[in-house]
Amino acid sequence: MAKVFAKLKASLRGADGLAVSDYGFGVATPAAVKDLTQGKSGPGLVTLDARYQLEAYANCGITAATPNEAELEALHHTSIGRNAEELAKCGRATLQKMRLQSLLVTRGKDGMALFEREGKRLTQIPVHGSDQAVDVTGAGDTVLAAYTLGLATGCSALEAAQIANIAGGLVVMKRGTAVVTRAELLAAIRTEASGGGS
């Protein structure tokens, strides 16, 4: 494990960002991430999708996080459903406790909710494409990757969230573990920008 992290730390020099996906298997841990993000050689942008212990990363230099609604509900011991006030309360509390710049909550057929520290904004983003997913395998990883890419290339949190929403909407329409190609994503973004999206 030490060799893995030494290699990762070396490759992070000059990186624009780091996306951390923690499934609870013990490779990604708050201590390891904190070690990677500290100091001048660490990436300026660090995004996180942690299935079980999101708030354990509160002091690890995380810029943004992308939990799903069920993870947010478990974190706050509540049920959100259609309750916009509960969603806002849980999202803002997590954003503040973790000292994030932004929090993007994926909500399945209800789209996404973007919380931004600046201006204390909450933006609801409707689902891209069909709300009848074929297979959600890998959707969270796709959203994390697309959101990180958007932020790392200078997009605002809202622009990055819209890109992530499109990418997530595309991948859930494919069976099994799938990818969204650059060409697919660009075509979908162009369609959305021209008013042809949903």
C-alpha positions as CSV (number, residue, x, y, z in Angstrom):
1,M,0.0,0.0,0.0
2,A,2.9,2.4,0.8
3,K,4.2,1.9,-2.8
4,V,0.8,2.8,-4.2
5,F,0.6,6.0,-2.3
6,A,4.2,7.0,-3.0
7,K,3.6,6.6,-6.7
8,L,0.3,8.5,-6.5
9,K,1.9,11.3,-4.5
10,A,4.6,11.6,-7.1
11,S,2.1,11.7,-10.0
12,L,0.1,14.4,-8.3
13,R,2.8,16.9,-8.7
14,G,1.5,19.3,-11.3
15,A,-2.0,17.6,-11.4
16,D,-4.9,19.9,-11.8
17,G,-7.1,17.8,-9.5
18,L,-7.7,14.6,-7.6
19,A,-11.0,12.6,-7.6
20,V,-11.4,10.2,-4.6
21,S,-13.9,7.5,-4.8
22,D,-14.2,5.7,-1.4
23,Y,-16.2,2.5,-1.5
24,G,-15.2,1.5,2.1
25,F,-12.6,-1.1,1.1
26,G,-9.8,0.5,3.0
27,V,-7.6,1.9,0.2
28,A,-8.9,5.4,0.2
29,T,-9.1,6.7,3.8
30,P,-9.3,10.1,5.3
31,A,-5.8,9.9,6.6
32,A,-4.4,8.9,3.2
33,V,-6.2,11.6,1.4
34,K,-5.1,14.2,4.0
35,D,-1.5,13.1,3.5
36,L,-1.9,13.4,-0.3
37,T,-3.6,16.9,-0.2
38,Q,-1.2,18.6,2.3
39,G,1.7,20.8,1.2
40,K,2.5,22.7,-1.9
41,S,2.8,19.6,-4.1
42,G,-0.8,18.5,-3.5
43,P,-3.5,19.2,-6.1
44,G,-5.5,22.4,-5.6
45,L,-8.8,20.7,-6.4
46,V,-9.9,17.5,-4.5
47,T,-13.3,16.0,-5.1
48,L,-14.8,13.1,-3.1
49,D,-17.5,10.5,-3.4
50,A,-17.5,8.5,-0.1
51,R,-20.1,5.8,0.3
52,Y,-20.0,5.4,4.1
53,Q,-18.0,8.1,5.9
54,L,-18.3,11.4,4.0
55,E,-17.9,13.7,7.0
56,A,-14.8,11.8,8.2
57,Y,-13.1,13.7,5.3
58,A,-14.0,17.1,6.9
59,N,-10.4,18.2,7.5
60,C,-8.8,16.6,4.5
61,G,-8.7,19.5,2.0
62,I,-11.7,18.4,0.0
63,T,-13.0,21.0,-2.4
64,A,-16.2,19.4,-3.5
65,A,-18.2,16.2,-2.8
66,T,-20.8,14.2,-4.9
67,P,-22.9,12.0,-2.5
68,N,-26.1,10.5,-3.6
69,E,-29.3,11.3,-1.8
70,A,-29.4,8.0,0.1
71,E,-25.9,8.7,1.4
72,L,-26.9,12.2,2.5
73,E,-30.0,10.8,4.2
74,A,-28.0,8.2,6.1
75,L,-25.5,10.8,7.2
76,H,-28.3,13.0,8.7
77,H,-30.5,10.1,9.8
78,T,-33.5,11.4,7.9
79,S,-35.6,10.9,4.8
80,I,-35.6,13.5,2.1
81,G,-37.9,12.3,-0.7
82,R,-39.8,15.3,-2.1
83,N,-39.1,17.5,1.0
84,A,-37.1,20.4,-0.4
85,E,-36.6,21.9,3.0
86,E,-35.0,18.7,4.4
87,L,-32.8,18.5,1.3
88,A,-31.7,22.1,1.8
89,K,-31.1,21.6,5.5
90,C,-29.0,18.4,5.0
91,G,-27.0,19.8,2.1
92,R,-26.1,23.1,3.7
93,A,-25.1,21.4,7.0
94,T,-22.8,19.0,5.1
95,L,-21.4,21.8,3.0
96,Q,-20.6,23.8,6.1
97,K,-19.3,21.0,8.3
98,M,-16.9,19.8,5.5
99,R,-15.9,23.3,4.5
100,L,-16.6,22.5,0.9
101,Q,-16.7,25.0,-2.0
102,S,-19.6,22.9,-3.5
103,L,-21.7,19.8,-2.8
104,L,-23.4,18.0,-5.7
105,V,-26.1,15.6,-4.5
106,T,-27.3,13.1,-7.1
107,R,-31.0,12.3,-6.7
108,G,-31.8,9.7,-9.3
109,K,-35.0,10.5,-11.3
110,D,-35.1,13.8,-9.4
111,G,-31.9,15.0,-11.0
112,M,-29.3,16.8,-8.9
113,A,-29.0,19.5,-6.2
114,L,-26.0,21.8,-6.2
115,F,-25.0,23.6,-3.0
116,E,-22.5,26.3,-3.3
117,R,-20.7,28.0,-0.4
118,E,-20.4,31.3,-2.3
119,G,-23.8,33.0,-2.0
120,K,-25.2,30.0,-0.1
121,R,-26.9,29.0,-3.3
122,L,-29.0,25.8,-3.9
123,T,-29.7,25.0,-7.6
124,Q,-32.0,22.1,-8.5
125,I,-30.9,20.5,-11.8
126,P,-33.5,18.3,-13.6
127,V,-32.4,14.8,-14.7
128,H,-30.9,14.7,-18.2
129,G,-32.6,12.4,-20.6
130,S,-35.0,9.8,-19.4
131,D,-35.9,9.3,-15.7
132,Q,-36.1,5.6,-16.4
133,A,-32.6,4.4,-16.0
134,V,-31.5,1.2,-17.7
135,D,-28.6,0.5,-15.3
136,V,-27.2,2.8,-12.6
137,T,-23.9,0.9,-12.4
138,G,-21.0,3.4,-12.4
139,A,-23.3,6.5,-12.5
140,G,-21.8,7.9,-9.3
141,D,-18.2,7.5,-10.6
142,T,-19.2,9.1,-13.9
143,V,-20.7,12.1,-12.1
144,L,-17.6,12.4,-9.9
145,A,-15.2,12.2,-12.9
146,A,-17.2,14.7,-15.1
147,Y,-17.7,17.1,-12.2
148,T,-14.0,17.0,-11.4
149,L,-13.0,17.5,-15.0
150,G,-15.3,20.5,-15.3
151,L,-14.0,22.1,-12.1
152,A,-10.4,21.4,-13.0
153,T,-10.7,23.0,-16.4
154,G,-12.1,26.2,-15.0
155,C,-15.9,25.7,-15.1
156,S,-18.1,27.2,-12.5
157,A,-19.6,24.7,-10.0
158,L,-22.9,25.1,-11.9
159,E,-21.3,24.5,-15.3
160,A,-19.4,21.5,-14.0
161,A,-22.6,20.1,-12.4
162,Q,-24.5,20.5,-15.7
163,I,-21.7,18.6,-17.5
164,A,-21.8,15.9,-14.8
165,N,-25.6,15.7,-15.1
166,I,-25.4,15.1,-18.8
167,A,-22.6,12.5,-18.4
168,G,-24.6,10.7,-15.7
169,G,-27.8,10.8,-17.8
170,L,-25.9,9.2,-20.7
171,V,-24.2,6.4,-18.7
172,V,-27.4,5.2,-17.0
173,M,-28.9,4.5,-20.4
174,K,-26.3,1.8,-21.0
175,R,-26.2,-1.7,-19.6
176,G,-23.5,-2.8,-17.2
177,T,-20.3,-0.9,-16.4
178,A,-20.1,1.6,-19.2
179,V,-18.3,4.8,-20.2
180,V,-19.4,8.0,-21.8
181,T,-17.1,8.9,-24.7
182,R,-15.8,12.4,-25.4
183,A,-17.8,12.5,-28.6
184,E,-21.0,11.4,-26.9
185,L,-20.6,14.0,-24.2
186,L,-19.8,16.8,-26.6
187,A,-22.8,15.9,-28.8
188,A,-25.1,15.9,-25.8
189,I,-23.8,19.2,-24.5
190,R,-24.3,20.8,-27.9
191,T,-27.9,19.4,-28.1
192,E,-28.6,20.7,-24.6
193,A,-27.1,24.1,-25.4
194,S,-29.2,24.4,-28.5
195,G,-32.4,23.8,-26.5
196,G,-32.9,20.2,-27.8
197,G,-32.2,18.5,-24.5
198,S,-34.7,17.7,-21.8
